[in-house]
């Protein structure tokens, strides 16, 4: 039985790190049985540990849902607490011995596709050469997903389309001009043409939509993709127009026609605002900043205004 009265301070202080780690794994796995398999413990032992944790905090943390289990509202709060404790334990470890010098341990870095494709590959290579004892874990996803990962202590550092929200610390790493691109054989007027763009809801798409609206273009989007290489291929095949970063669109010469500048996106490095100094993370960010200073114009550096412009379309409705 769980005592639903408020637990005393002694009970809360007796909550063990092992119990919190078990709760985190149950939440990740979606149930006790798969969590036990991942942890290498028996299902009854994990169930007893969960029951012990619930007795100590005085509230149920997990409830049944079909054949599985899900966290209660109190369980979600306890999970957030467990995530914070886990991050603080990691911070403590980072200040001891070789880990404190950044020579060992794990660094979890997230980046959008642009960063992984052509902005930061050299940074990843240089970091691995300088810190061979560090396990570098890379995640490529959309900006919003990566920012949530930073907040949930799942990522130490992320490179996303800015600006970042005020609850996170950020620094500018690169600026990318986004140009209009058309198939070589297409008419100059985009009216009536199909378009291939980033999906709605992405930060890059919001910048593109605003830029196109400002020059009177209302695109008829027939294909959406998170991957700029897919968008580029659609234009190269003559299946539509797009708005792309220059290094992606022009990496193979003149297959596409570059038009006018539509927008500029800023790539920022982001970490938690309350995060302590971490040598591994800070070294990776320093390498990214060094790469920015060395990057030529038009490759994620200062705004590139070159390229032959396609004719300006007439304002919508005129």
Residue pairs with C-beta under 8 A, 6 or more apart in sequence:
2 54
2 55
2 58
2 59
2 60
3 55
3 58
4 58
4 59
5 58
6 58
7 56
7 57
7 58
11 55
11 56
11 57
11 58
12 56
12 57
14 56
15 53
15 56
15 57
17 85
17 89
18 49
19 49
19 50
19 52
19 53
19 56
20 53
20 78
20 81
20 82
20 85
20 86
21 82
21 86
22 35
22 39
22 46
22 49
22 50
22 53
23 50
23 53
23 61
23 75
23 78
23 79
23 82
24 79
24 82
24 83
24 86
25 35
25 38
25 39
26 32
26 35
26 46
26 50
26 62
26 69
26 71
27 71
27 75
27 79
28 35
28 38
29 35
29 37
29 38
30 68
30 69
30 70
31 67
31 68
31 69
32 43
32 46
32 47
32 50
32 62
32 69
33 43
35 46
36 42
36 43
36 45
36 46
39 46
50 61
50 62
53 61
53 78
54 60
54 61
54 62
57 74
57 78
59 72
59 74
60 72
60 74
60 75
61 71
61 72
61 74
61 75
61 78
62 69
62 70
62 71
62 72
62 75
63 69
63 70
63 71
63 72
71 78
71 79
83 152
83 153
84 153
86 153
87 153
91 275
91 276
91 278
93 99
93 105
94 100
94 105
94 276
94 278
94 279
94 280
97 104
98 104
98 133
99 105
100 279
101 279
102 131
102 134
102 278
102 279
102 280
102 282
102 283
103 131
103 133
103 134
104 133
104 134
105 134
105 135
105 280
106 134
106 135
106 136
106 137
107 127
107 134
107 135
107 136
107 137
107 156
107 157
107 280
107 281
107 284
108 137
108 139
108 154
108 155
108 156
108 157
109 136
109 137
109 138
109 139
109 155
109 156
109 157
109 158
109 159
109 284
110 138
110 139
110 140
110 141
110 145
110 146
110 149
110 150
110 155
110 157
110 158
110 159
110 160
111 120
111 138
111 139
111 140
111 146
111 158
111 159
111 160
112 140
112 141
112 142
112 143
112 146
112 159
112 160
112 161
112 267
113 140
113 226
113 227
113 228
114 176
114 228
114 245
114 248
114 267
114 300
115 159
115 267
116 138
116 140
117 228
117 229
117 247
117 248
118 245
118 247
118 248
118 251
118 299
118 300
119 159
119 173
119 174
119 176
119 267
119 291
119 295
119 300
120 159
120 288
120 291
122 291
123 284
123 287
123 288
123 291
124 136
124 138
126 287
127 134
127 136
127 283
127 284
127 287
128 134
128 136
130 283
131 280
131 283
134 280
139 146
139 149
139 155
141 149
142 202
142 226
143 160
143 161
143 202
143 203
144 201
144 202
144 203
146 155
146 158
146 159
146 160
146 270
147 158
147 160
147 164
147 165
147 168
147 270
149 155
149 158
150 156
150 157
150 158
150 168
150 270
150 271
150 272
151 167
151 168
151 272
153 272
156 271
156 275
156 278
156 280
156 281
157 269
157 270
157 271
157 281
157 284
157 285
158 269
158 270
158 271
159 173
159 267
159 268
159 269
159 270
159 288
160 203
160 267
160 268
160 270
161 202
161 203
161 204
161 207
161 265
161 266
161 267
161 268
162 170
162 172
162 265
162 266
162 267
162 268
163 170
163 266
163 268
164 170
164 268
164 270
167 273
168 270
168 271
168 272
168 273
169 270
169 271
169 272
169 273
169 275
170 268
170 269
170 270
170 271
171 268
171 269
171 285
171 289
172 266
172 267
172 268
172 292
173 267
173 268
173 269
173 288
173 289
173 292
174 266
174 267
174 292
174 295
174 300
174 301
175 264
175 265
175 266
175 267
175 300
175 301
175 302
175 303
176 245
176 246
176 264
176 265
176 266
176 267
176 300
177 245
177 246
177 261
177 263
177 264
177 298
177 303
177 304
177 305
178 204
178 207
178 208
178 211
178 243
178 244
178 245
178 261
178 262
178 263
178 264
178 265
179 243
179 244
179 246
179 249
179 258
179 259
179 260
179 261
179 262
179 307
180 190
180 241
180 242
180 243
180 258
180 259
180 260
180 261
180 262
180 310
181 232
181 235
181 241
181 242
181 243
181 244
181 249
181 256
181 257
181 258
181 259
182 188
182 190
182 193
182 235
182 241
182 256
182 257
182 259
182 310
183 235
183 236
183 237
183 238
183 239
183 240
183 241
183 256
183 257
184 238
184 254
184 255
184 256
184 257
185 238
186 193
186 238
186 241
186 257
187 193
188 310
188 311
189 311
189 313
190 217
190 219
190 241
190 310
190 313
191 313
192 220
193 220
193 240
193 241
194 220
194 221
194 222
194 223
194 239
194 240
194 241
195 219
195 220
195 221
195 222
195 223
195 240
195 241
195 242
196 221
196 222
196 223
196 224
196 225
196 230
196 231
196 234
196 235
196 239
196 240
196 241
196 242
197 205
197 208
197 219
197 221
197 223
197 224
197 231
197 242
197 243
198 204
198 205
198 208
198 224
198 225
198 226
198 228
198 231
199 205
199 224
199 225
199 226
200 224
202 226
203 265
204 265
207 263
207 264
207 265
208 243
208 262
208 263
210 263
211 243
211 262
211 263
212 218
212 219
212 243
212 262
215 260
215 262
215 312
215 313
216 312
216 313
216 314
216 315
216 316
216 318
217 313
217 316
218 316
219 241
222 240
223 231
223 234
223 239
223 240
225 231
228 244
228 245
228 248
229 248
231 242
231 244
231 248
232 242
232 244
232 248
232 249
232 256
234 240
234 242
235 241
235 242
235 244
235 249
235 256
236 255
236 256
242 249
243 262
243 263
244 256
245 265
245 300
246 258
246 298
246 299
246 304
247 298
247 299
247 300
249 256
249 258
250 256
250 258
257 308
257 310
258 307
258 308
259 307
259 308
259 309
259 310
260 309
260 310
260 312
261 303
261 305
264 303
267 300
269 285
269 288
269 289
271 281
271 285
275 281
292 300
292 301
295 301
297 303
297 304
298 304
298 306
